[in-house]
C-alpha cells in the first residue's frame, strides 16, 4: 500500500488574507492546511474551462498609414489634435 507523506513548507501570505483563511477554516471546522490544500487543488485542476472558452479579440487587418497631416516625430501636434477633439466633444455650457 503506497501512502503519500505530507510535506512541510513555509509560505508568506498577506496578513488580511491569512486572517480570513483562518476564520473560514474555523467556521467550517477544519484546519488551515486543509483549506489551503483544497484551494490549491482547485486552481491547479486541469482543464480550466473558463480559460478554454475565453474569446480572443479580433485583430484589425486595416491598411493605409497615417492620416494626412499626422507626423509621429512631433508628439505635441498629436497631443494638440487630441485636446481639440476632446474640447469639440464637450457639451457647450451656456
C-alpha positions in Angstrom: 0.0 0.0 0.0 1.5 3.3 -1.1 1.0 6.3 1.1 1.9 9.9 0.3 3.7 11.8 3.1 2.7 15.4 3.7 5.5 17.8 3.1 6.1 20.8 5.3 6.7 24.2 3.7 6.7 27.9 4.6 4.5 30.3 2.7 4.2 34.0 3.1 0.6 35.5 2.9 -0.7 39.0 3.4 -2.0 39.3 6.9 -5.6 40.1 6.0 -5.8 37.0 3.7 -4.3 34.8 6.4 -6.8 36.1 9.0 -9.8 35.5 6.6 -8.5 32.0 5.8 -8.2 31.1 9.5 -11.7 32.4 10.2 -13.1 30.4 7.3 -11.3 27.2 8.3 -12.6 27.6 11.9 -16.1 28.3 10.8 -16.0 25.1 8.7 -14.5 23.1 11.5 -11.3 22.3 9.5 -7.6 23.0 9.6 -6.0 25.9 7.7 -3.8 23.3 5.9 -6.9 21.5 4.5 -8.4 24.8 3.4 -5.1 25.8 1.6 -4.8 22.3 0.0 -8.3 22.5 -1.3 -7.7 25.9 -2.8 -4.5 24.7 -4.5 -6.4 21.7 -5.9 -9.0 24.0 -7.4 -6.5 26.4 -9.1 -4.3 23.6 -10.3 -7.0 21.3 -11.7 -6.9 20.6 -15.4 -8.5 21.8 -17.6 -9.8 25.2 -16.6 -13.0 25.6 -18.6 -13.3 29.3 -18.1 -9.9 30.0 -19.8 -10.6 27.5 -22.6 -13.8 29.4 -23.6 -12.2 32.8 -23.4 -12.8 34.8 -26.6 -9.8 36.2 -28.4 -10.2 39.8 -29.6 -10.2 40.3 -33.3 -7.1 41.7 -35.0 -7.5 44.6 -37.4 -6.3 43.9 -40.9 -6.7 47.6 -41.9 -4.1 49.0 -44.2 -3.2 52.5 -45.1 -1.0 54.5 -42.8 -1.1 57.9 -41.1 -3.8 60.3 -41.8 -2.7 63.4 -43.8 -1.0 65.9 -41.6 -0.1 63.4 -38.8 3.6 63.3 -38.0 4.8 60.9 -35.4 8.0 62.9 -35.0 6.1 65.8 -33.3 4.2 64.5 -30.3 3.0 67.9 -29.4 1.0 68.0 -32.7 -0.7 64.7 -31.7 -1.4 66.0 -28.2 -2.9 69.2 -29.6 -5.1 67.3 -32.0 -6.3 65.1 -29.2 -7.1 68.1 -27.0 -9.0 69.8 -29.8 -11.1 66.6 -30.3 -11.8 66.4 -26.6 -12.9 70.0 -26.4 -15.1 69.5 -29.6 -17.0 66.7 -27.8 -17.6 68.6 -24.6 -21.2 69.8 -24.1 -21.3 73.5 -24.5 -22.1 75.4 -21.3 -24.4 78.4 -21.6 
